[in-house]
Amino acid sequence: MRHLHLIALVALVLLLGTGAHAREYGTHDPKRLLTVTETPSGKQYGFDGAYLDQMLNDLAAHAKNYPPQFDTPQDRQRATQDVKVISGMLDTLVNVPNPNPDLLLRAAHLNGMGHNLEIPGAADKANTLFQRLLQLEPAHPRGNYLYGTFLAGAGKPREALPYLEKALAAGIADAAFTLGMAHLSLKDQDGALKYLEDYKRRRPGDANADRFIDAIRNGRIEVRSR
């Protein structure tokens, strides 16, 4: 899958962030995800979902969008390795007849970020996992939002629209921003403005919406893909 670049003379930093100010990627130990509890009947093995979410949140701060933003190449290498290891661990939990939807969502989101880190095969895996989740729960709000965001960032903005619209209808405000970006990538400036203005109403404190709206209205946005 290709990556989509939305480039504006004044808005590039807003969309991608500034690498120089990216926070340091944390040091994580994927082995901690596997837990062992001693019980009267013996050892019980489990999975630390809270620690998984902590790792996913840190990864998302750097690799939710393309290109990823890291302080150093070493941070990016560690993040890439973490994604590979965690993805392999989650494979054993989701490749079962009745997978847990929450784990499917996290595995799909993880591999979507793996795609942004240019891990071979991550895009196909993310796509399959998102589809499995939405077959189980077609109206899953966050599943639709993250899948739509993944598709939009992977150069498939038109395919992303119905998922993002479902997420927005379910109350996920951030879907309005991504819908604006998807319409912008399709060179539909009216649609982009419609959703960005909707996002502004839902998130009045986010100055990025105002800046994007101004950039679109003043012709300072160029859309390119690679």
VEXZAFI-156840 format. One record per residue: y, z, x of N, C-alpha, C in turn. Coordinates in Angstrom, 2 decimals, padded with zeros to 5 digits. Layout:
VEXZAFI-156840
   n.north      n.up    n.east   ca.north     ca.up   ca.east   c.north      c.up    c.east
         Y         Z         X          Y         Z         X         Y         Z         X
...
END
This chain:
VEXZAFI-156840
   n.north      n.up    n.east   ca.north     ca.up   ca.east   c.north      c.up    c.east
   -001.19    000.00    000.84     000.00    000.00    000.00    001.25    000.00    000.88
    002.25   -000.75    000.45     003.50   -000.78    001.20    004.35    000.42    000.82
    005.39    000.66    001.59     006.36    001.69    001.28    007.63    001.03    000.79
    008.28    001.68   -000.14     009.53    001.17   -000.68    010.70    001.90   -000.03
    011.69    001.14    000.41     012.89    001.72    000.99    014.08    001.44    000.08
    014.78    002.49   -000.35     016.03    002.35   -001.07    017.12    002.69   -000.08
    017.94    001.70    000.26     018.88    001.89    001.35    020.30    001.70    000.84
    021.17    002.65    001.08     022.57    002.54    000.69    023.44    002.86    001.89
    024.60    002.22    001.98     025.47    002.46    003.11    025.91    003.91    003.17
    026.10    004.53    002.01     026.52    005.92    002.03    025.44    006.86    001.51
    024.35    006.30    000.94     023.38    007.14    000.26    022.05    007.27    000.97
    021.87    006.60    002.10     020.60    006.66    002.81    020.23    008.09    003.16
    021.19    008.85    003.68     020.92    010.23    004.07    020.54    011.07    002.85
    021.13    010.76    001.69     020.83    011.53    000.49    019.38    011.34    000.08
    018.90    010.11    000.18     017.54    009.81   -000.28    016.50    010.34    000.69
    016.74    010.12    001.96     015.71    010.42    002.95    015.88    011.77    003.62
    017.06    012.35    003.54     017.32    013.58    004.27    017.70    013.27    005.70
    018.10    014.27    006.43     018.51    014.10    007.81    017.49    014.76    008.72
    016.78    013.96    009.50     015.73    014.49    010.35    016.21    015.56    011.29
    017.46    015.44    011.76     017.98    016.41    012.72    018.04    017.81    012.12
    018.12    017.89    010.76     018.24    019.18    010.12    016.97    019.58    009.37
    015.88    018.84    009.61     014.62    019.20    008.97    014.15    020.55    009.49
    013.66    021.39    008.58     013.20    022.69    009.03    011.89    022.52    009.78
    011.59    023.49    010.60     010.37    023.42    011.41    009.14    023.48    010.50
    008.16    022.64    010.80     006.90    022.69    010.07    006.12    023.91    010.55
    005.61    024.68    009.61     004.94    025.92    009.95    003.60    025.72    010.64
    003.10    026.80    011.20     001.77    026.80    011.81    000.78    027.35    010.80
   -000.17    026.54    010.42    -001.13    026.92    009.38   -002.56    026.88    009.93
   -003.42    027.64    009.28    -004.83    027.68    009.67   -005.67    027.31    008.45
   -006.08    026.04    008.33    -006.86    025.63    007.15   -008.14    026.45    006.94
   -008.67    027.05    008.01    -009.88    027.86    007.85   -009.64    029.04    006.90
   -008.38    029.48    006.81    -008.06    030.60    005.93   -008.25    030.25    004.45
   -008.35    028.97    004.16    -008.55    028.57    002.77   -009.89    029.03    002.23
   -010.87    029.15    003.12    -012.20    029.61    002.71   -012.26    031.12    002.83
   -012.60    031.78    001.75    -012.64    033.24    001.74   -014.06    033.74    001.56
   -014.31    034.91    002.12    -015.62    035.56    001.98   -015.38    036.99    001.52
   -016.01    037.37    000.42    -015.86    038.72   -000.12   -017.23    039.39   -000.16
   -017.27    040.61    000.39    -018.52    041.38    000.36   -018.65    042.06   -001.00
   -019.77    041.86   -001.65    -020.05    042.51   -002.93   -021.41    043.19   -002.86
   -021.70    044.08   -003.81    -023.02    044.73   -003.80   -024.18    043.74   -003.83
   -023.94    042.57   -004.41    -025.03    041.59   -004.48   -025.02    040.61   -003.31
   -024.09    040.83   -002.38    -024.03    039.96   -001.21   -022.67    039.30   -001.06
   -022.58    038.35   -000.17    -021.31    037.67    000.09   -020.99    036.67   -001.01
   -019.71    036.65   -001.39    -019.23    035.65   -002.33   -018.18    034.78   -001.63
   -018.35    033.49   -001.77    -017.44    032.56   -001.10   -016.43    032.01   -002.11
   -015.21    031.90   -001.66    -014.15    031.42   -002.54   -013.16    030.54   -001.80
   -012.09    030.17   -002.52    -011.07    029.28   -001.97   -009.71    029.89   -002.29
   -008.88    030.04   -001.29    -007.58    030.69   -001.44   -006.55    029.68   -001.94
   -006.40    029.62   -003.26    -005.47    028.67   -003.86   -004.02    028.96   -003.52
   -003.67    030.23   -003.38    -002.29    030.58   -003.05   -001.91    030.08   -001.66
   -002.84    030.20   -000.72    -002.55    029.72    000.64   -002.50    028.20    000.65
   -003.34    027.55   -000.16    -003.28    026.09   -000.26   -001.91    025.67   -000.76
   -001.40    026.34   -001.79    -000.08    025.98   -002.31    001.01    026.21   -001.28
    000.87    027.26   -000.49     001.84    027.51    000.58    001.87    026.35    001.57
    000.70    025.87    001.94     000.62    024.74    002.87    001.15    023.46    002.23
    000.81    023.23    000.96     001.29    022.03    000.29    002.80    022.04    000.16
    003.37    023.20   -000.12     004.83    023.29   -000.23    005.50    022.97    001.09
    004.93    023.45    002.19     005.49    023.15    003.50    005.36    021.67    003.81
    004.20    021.10    003.52     004.01    019.67    003.74    004.99    018.86    002.90
    005.17    019.27    001.64     006.06    018.52    000.75    007.50    018.54    001.24
    007.90    019.63    001.88     009.27    019.71    002.41    009.51    018.67    003.49
    008.44    018.15    004.07     008.56    017.18    005.17    008.03    015.80    004.81
    007.03    015.73    003.95     006.32    014.45    003.76    006.18    014.03    002.30
    006.97    014.64    001.41     006.89    014.22    000.01    007.38    012.79   -000.16
    008.38    012.41    000.65     008.94    011.06    000.60    008.69    010.34    001.91
    008.86    009.02    001.86     008.71    008.21    003.07    010.08    007.74    003.53
    010.39    007.79    004.82     009.55    008.31    005.90    009.59    009.83    005.96
    008.53    010.45    006.47     008.52    011.91    006.61    009.61    012.37    007.56
    010.02    013.62    007.39     011.08    014.19    008.22    010.56    015.42    008.95
    010.47    015.34    010.26     010.00    016.46    011.08    010.95    016.68    012.25
    011.01    017.92    012.71     011.84    018.24    013.86    011.36    017.53    015.11
    010.05    017.49    015.29     009.48    016.96    016.53    008.24    016.13    016.22
    007.85    015.24    017.14     006.59    014.50    016.97    005.39    015.44    016.91
    005.49    016.56    017.62     004.38    017.52    017.61    004.18    018.13    016.22
    005.30    018.43    015.54     005.20    018.94    014.17    004.50    017.93    013.27
    004.88    016.68    013.43     004.26    015.63    012.60    002.77    015.53    012.89
    002.40    015.62    014.15     000.98    015.54    014.51    000.20    016.69    013.89
    000.78    017.89    013.92     000.09    019.04    013.33   -000.05    018.87    011.82
    001.01    018.37    011.18     000.95    018.14    009.74   -000.11    017.10    009.39
   -000.16    016.05    010.17    -001.15    015.00    009.93   -002.56    015.55    010.06
   -002.78    016.36    011.08    -004.10    016.96    011.26   -004.43    017.92    010.13
   -003.43    018.69    009.67    -003.67    019.60    008.55   -004.09    018.83    007.30
   -003.40    017.72    007.03    -003.74    016.92    005.85   -005.18    016.42    005.95
   -005.56    015.92    007.11    -006.92    015.41    007.28   -007.96    016.50    007.06
   -007.72    017.67    007.63    -008.69    018.76    007.52   -008.78    019.26    006.08
   -007.62    019.50    005.46    -007.62    020.03    004.09   -008.22    019.02    003.13
   -007.92    017.75    003.34    -008.47    016.71    002.47   -009.99    016.73    002.52
   -010.55    016.87    003.71    -012.00    016.95    003.84   -012.58    018.16    003.15
   -011.87    019.30    003.23    -012.35    020.51    002.57   -012.31    020.35    001.04
   -011.24    019.74    000.54    -011.11    019.57   -000.90   -012.11    018.55   -001.44
   -012.50    017.61   -000.60    -013.49    016.61   -001.04   -014.74    017.27   -001.60
   -015.18    018.33   -000.93    -016.42    018.99   -001.37   -016.24    019.69   -002.71
   -014.99    020.03   -003.05    -014.73    020.75   -004.30   -014.43    019.83   -005.47
   -013.92    018.63   -005.19    -013.54    017.73   -006.29   -014.57    016.64   -006.54
   -015.43    016.39   -005.57    -016.46    015.36   -005.76   -017.69    015.95   -006.43
   -017.46    016.47   -007.63    -018.52    017.09   -008.43   -018.38    016.54   -009.86
   -019.41    016.71   -010.69    -019.35    016.14   -012.05   -018.19    016.65   -012.90
   -017.85    017.93   -012.77    -016.78    018.51   -013.59   -015.76    019.21   -012.70
   -014.91    018.45   -012.01    -013.97    019.05   -011.08   -012.87    019.84   -011.79
   -012.36    020.82   -011.10    -011.23    021.60   -011.61   -009.97    020.73   -011.59
   -009.29    020.56   -012.72    -008.10    019.70   -012.75   -007.01    020.14   -011.77
   -006.85    021.45   -011.59    -005.82    021.93   -010.66   -006.14    021.50   -009.23
   -007.42    021.53   -008.87    -007.80    021.08   -007.53   -007.66    019.57   -007.39
   -007.98    018.83   -008.45    -007.78    017.38   -008.42   -006.31    017.05   -008.18
   -005.44    017.76   -008.87    -004.00    017.53   -008.71   -003.57    017.80   -007.27
   -004.02    018.90   -006.72    -003.61    019.25   -005.36   -004.20    018.28   -004.33
   -005.43    017.88   -004.53    -006.04    016.91   -003.61   -005.32    015.57   -003.68
   -004.95    015.15   -004.88    -004.23    013.89   -005.04   -002.86    013.96   -004.38
   -002.15    015.06   -004.64    -000.81    015.25   -004.05   -000.90    015.27   -002.53
   -001.89    015.97   -002.01    -002.09    016.05   -000.56   -002.28    014.66    000.04
   -003.14    013.86   -000.58    -003.40    012.53   -000.03   -002.23    011.59   -000.23
   -001.43    011.83   -001.27    -000.19    011.06   -001.40    000.73    011.30   -000.21
    000.80    012.56    000.22     001.60    012.86    001.41    000.92    012.31    002.66
   -000.41    012.27    002.65    -001.12    011.64    003.75   -000.77    010.17    003.89
   -000.56    009.51    002.75    -000.11    008.11    002.78    001.25    008.00    003.46
    002.15    008.93    003.14     003.47    008.91    003.79    003.37    009.18    005.28
    002.32    009.90    005.68     002.08    010.15    007.10    001.26    009.04    007.74
    000.99    007.99    006.96     000.29    006.80    007.44   -001.14    007.08    007.89
   -001.80    007.97    007.14    -003.21    008.25    007.40   -004.04    007.16    006.72
   -004.87    006.44    007.45    -005.67    005.37    006.85   -006.53    005.88    005.70
   -006.52    005.16    004.60    -007.35    005.50    003.46   -006.76    006.54    002.52
   -005.67    007.20    002.92    -005.11    008.26    002.09   -004.56    007.73    000.77
   -003.95    006.55    000.80    -003.37    005.99   -000.43   -004.45    005.71   -001.46
   -005.54    005.09   -001.04    -006.63    004.80   -001.98   -007.24    006.08   -002.53
   -007.38    007.07   -001.67    -007.95    008.34   -002.13   -007.02    009.01   -003.13
   -005.72    009.02   -002.83    -004.75    009.61   -003.76   -004.80    008.91   -005.11
   -004.82    007.59   -005.07    -004.84    006.82   -006.32   -006.07    007.15   -007.16
   -007.22    007.22   -006.52    -008.46    007.54   -007.24   -008.41    008.94   -007.83
   -007.91    009.90   -007.06    -007.85    011.28   -007.53   -006.88    011.44   -008.69
   -005.72    010.81   -008.60    -004.77    010.88   -009.71   -005.38    010.28   -010.98
   -006.07    009.16   -010.83    -006.67    008.53   -012.00   -007.76    009.40   -012.61
   -008.55    010.06   -011.77    -009.58    010.96   -012.29   -008.94    012.12   -013.06
   -007.86    012.66   -012.50    -007.16    013.76   -013.18   -006.66    013.32   -014.55
   -006.01    012.16   -014.59    -005.40    011.72   -015.84   -006.43    011.20   -016.84
   -007.62    010.88   -016.39    -008.71    010.60   -017.33   -009.14    011.88   -018.04
   -009.11    012.99   -017.29    -009.47    014.28   -017.88   -008.36    014.81   -018.77
   -007.12    014.68   -018.29    -005.96    015.22   -019.00   -004.83    014.19   -018.99
   -004.88    013.21   -019.89    -003.89    012.12   -019.87   -002.44    012.57   -019.98
   -002.20    013.70   -020.62    -000.82    014.16   -020.82   -000.39    015.18   -019.78
   -001.16    015.37   -018.73    -000.85    016.39   -017.71    000.56    016.15   -017.17
    001.52    017.05   -017.43     002.91    016.79   -017.04    003.09    016.57   -015.54
    002.61    017.50   -014.74     002.82    017.37   -013.30    001.96    016.26   -012.72
    000.78    016.05   -013.27    -000.05    014.94   -012.81    000.62    013.61   -013.02
    001.23    013.41   -014.19     001.95    012.17   -014.45    003.15    012.03   -013.54
    003.86    013.14   -013.32     005.04    013.08   -012.45    004.66    012.73   -011.01
    003.69    013.43   -010.47     003.32    013.18   -009.07    002.68    011.80   -008.90
    001.91    011.36   -009.89     001.32    010.02   -009.77    002.41    008.96   -009.85
    003.34    009.13   -010.78     004.44    008.19   -010.86    005.27    008.17   -009.59
    005.52    009.34   -009.03     006.28    009.42   -007.78    005.53    008.73   -006.65
    004.21    008.95   -006.60     003.39    008.30   -005.58    003.45    006.78   -005.72
    003.27    006.28   -006.93     003.29    004.83   -007.14    004.65    004.24   -006.80
    005.71    004.92   -007.20     007.06    004.42   -006.92    007.29    004.33   -005.42
    006.86    005.36   -004.68     007.05    005.37   -003.24    006.11    004.45   -002.50
    005.03    004.02   -003.18     004.05    003.14   -002.55    004.31    001.68   -002.89
    005.52    001.39   -003.37     005.89    000.01   -003.63    005.41   -000.52   -004.96
    005.09    000.38   -005.92     004.64   -000.04   -007.24    005.51    000.61   -008.32
    006.81    000.36   -008.27     007.71    001.04   -009.21    007.46    000.69   -010.66
    007.08   -000.56   -010.96     006.86   -000.92   -012.36    005.66   -000.16   -012.92
    004.59   -000.05   -012.12     003.42    000.70   -012.56    003.73    002.19   -012.71
    004.73    002.66   -011.97     005.08    004.08   -012.01    005.78    004.48   -013.30
    006.47    003.55   -013.94     007.34    003.89   -015.06    006.65    004.65   -016.19
    005.50    004.20   -016.71     004.91    004.93   -017.85    004.51    006.36   -017.51
    004.07    006.60   -016.28     003.69    007.95   -015.88    004.92    008.85   -015.77
    005.98    008.31   -015.19     007.21    009.09   -015.07    007.83    009.36   -016.43
    007.75    008.39   -017.33     008.29    008.59   -018.68    007.52    009.67   -019.43
    006.19    009.70   -019.24     005.39    010.77   -019.84    005.81    012.13   -019.29
    006.01    012.19   -017.98     006.40    013.45   -017.36    007.76    013.90   -017.86
    008.69    012.96   -017.98     010.03    013.31   -018.47    009.95    013.80   -019.91
    009.16    013.13   -020.74     009.01    013.55   -022.13    008.39    014.94   -022.23
    007.60    015.31   -021.21     006.97    016.63   -021.19    007.89    017.70   -020.61
    009.10    017.30   -020.21     010.08    018.28   -019.77    010.28    018.41   -018.28
    009.69    017.51   -017.48     009.88    017.58   -016.03    011.16    016.83   -015.67
    012.23    017.59   -015.41     013.55    017.01   -015.20    013.59    016.08   -013.99
    012.85    016.43   -012.93     012.90    015.62   -011.71    012.38    014.21   -011.95
    011.59    014.02   -013.01     011.10    012.67   -013.31    012.25    011.73   -013.64
    013.34    012.25   -014.17     014.50    011.40   -014.48    015.08    010.81   -013.20
    015.14    011.61   -012.14     015.67    011.11   -010.87    014.76    010.01   -010.32
    013.45    010.26   -010.33     012.52    009.27   -009.81    012.53    008.01   -010.66
    012.69    008.15   -011.97     012.84    006.98   -012.82    014.08    006.18   -012.44
    015.15    006.89   -012.12     016.35    006.19   -011.67    016.09    005.39   -010.41
    015.37    005.99   -009.46     015.05    005.29   -008.22    014.10    004.11   -008.47
    013.15    004.30   -009.39     012.22    003.21   -009.68    012.95    002.02   -010.31
    013.84    002.30   -011.24     014.61    001.21   -011.85    015.54    000.56   -010.82
    016.07    001.36   -009.93     016.92    000.80   -008.88    016.12   -000.14   -008.00
    014.90    000.24   -007.67     014.06   -000.60   -006.82    013.70   -001.91   -007.52
    013.71   -001.89   -008.86     013.46   -003.10   -009.64    014.74   -003.89   -009.89
    015.82   -003.45   -009.25     017.15   -004.08   -009.36    017.69   -004.02   -010.78
    017.28   -002.98   -011.48     017.78   -002.71   -012.83    018.80   -001.59   -012.73
    020.03   -001.94   -012.41     021.05   -000.92   -012.19    021.41   -000.17   -013.47
    021.38   -000.86   -014.61     021.67   -000.17   -015.86    020.63    000.90   -016.14
    019.36    000.56   -015.93     018.30    001.54   -016.13    018.41    002.68   -015.13
    018.75    002.36   -013.89     018.91    003.39   -012.87    020.02    004.36   -013.26
    021.15    003.83   -013.70     022.27    004.70   -014.10    021.90    005.55   -015.31
    021.18    004.97   -016.25     020.77    005.72   -017.44    019.98    006.96   -017.06
    018.99    006.79   -016.18     018.14    007.92   -015.84    018.82    008.88   -014.88
    019.65    008.37   -013.99     020.37    009.27   -013.09    021.38    010.12   -013.86
    022.01    009.54   -014.86     022.93    010.33   -015.69    022.17    011.35   -016.52
    020.96    010.99   -016.97     020.10    011.94   -017.67    019.73    013.09   -016.73
    019.36    012.72   -015.49     019.02    013.75   -014.50    020.21    014.68   -014.25
    021.40    014.09   -014.15     022.61    014.89   -013.91    022.82    015.91   -015.02
    022.54    015.51   -016.26     022.68    016.46   -017.37    021.65    017.58   -017.27
    020.47    017.24   -016.78     019.41    018.24   -016.68    019.55    019.11   -015.44
    020.11    018.54   -014.37     020.29    019.26   -013.11    021.76    019.13   -012.68
    022.67    019.78   -013.39     024.10    019.59   -013.10    024.52    020.05   -011.71
    023.72    020.88   -011.07     024.11    021.37   -009.75    023.70    020.48   -008.60
    022.98    019.38   -008.86     022.51    018.50   -007.78    023.55    017.42   -007.51
    024.25    017.55   -006.40     025.32    016.59   -006.07    024.78    015.22   -005.72
    023.51    015.12   -005.36     022.94    013.82   -005.01    023.05    012.83   -006.17
    022.87    013.32   -007.39     022.95    012.43   -008.54    024.32    011.78   -008.62
    025.37    012.58   -008.47     026.74    012.03   -008.51    026.94    010.99   -007.42
    026.42    011.25   -006.25     026.63    010.34   -005.13    025.88    009.03   -005.33
    024.66    009.13   -005.87     023.92    007.91   -006.14    024.59    007.10   -007.25
    025.02    007.78   -008.30     025.71    007.09   -009.39    026.94    006.36   -008.87
    027.71    007.05   -008.04     028.91    006.43   -007.47    028.54    005.24   -006.58
    027.48    005.39   -005.77     027.07    004.31   -004.87    026.61    003.08   -005.65
    025.89    003.30   -006.75     025.43    002.17   -007.56    026.62    001.47   -008.21
    027.50    002.25   -008.78     028.65    001.65   -009.48    029.57    000.90   -008.54
    029.57    001.29   -007.28     030.46    000.65   -006.31    029.74   -000.33   -005.40
    028.50   -000.68   -005.77     027.77   -001.71   -005.04    027.41   -001.36   -003.62
    027.15   -000.09   -003.37     026.83    000.32   -002.00    025.34    000.61   -001.81
    024.50    000.06   -002.68     023.05    000.26   -002.56    022.39   -001.09   -002.33
    021.51   -001.12   -001.35     020.70   -002.32   -001.08    019.25   -001.91   -001.16
    018.43   -002.70   -001.82     017.00   -002.39   -001.96    016.22   -003.32   -001.07
    015.38   -002.75   -000.23     014.49   -003.53    000.63    013.11   -002.91    000.58
    012.10   -003.70    000.87     010.73   -003.17    000.95    010.08   -003.70    002.19
    009.04   -002.96    002.61     008.28   -003.45    003.76    006.83   -003.05    003.60
END
